[in-house]
Amino acid sequence: MARKNRIVSFHKMKREVVHLIHKKYPLGWDDEIKFYNLGAGKSFYAFNFITEEYNYLVKVDMNVDYFVEGVEFEEPKNEEADSY
């Protein structure tokens, strides 16, 4: 039986599937995220996740201030938290 394709926001996924995602990517899925440009100013970030029934394209929110393709930025340091 062929798998069905689904595009779903991470926040709208069923709890069981979210559990499977966390099990497959215990350290996060940052390395799996890709940019999808639909044209006309519409785009999103997502990663693939496959189950026995579905091929999911899981849409995720990205902080684009820290993501530019080919360039890595460091998170800003909170200097107050480091000093006692």
Beta strands, then each sheet from edge to edge (+ up, - down):
strand 1: 4-9
strand 2: 34-39
strand 3: 42-50
strand 4: 54-60
strand 5: 67-68
strand 6: 71-72
sheet 1: 1+ 4+ 3- 2+
sheet 2: 5+ 6-
end
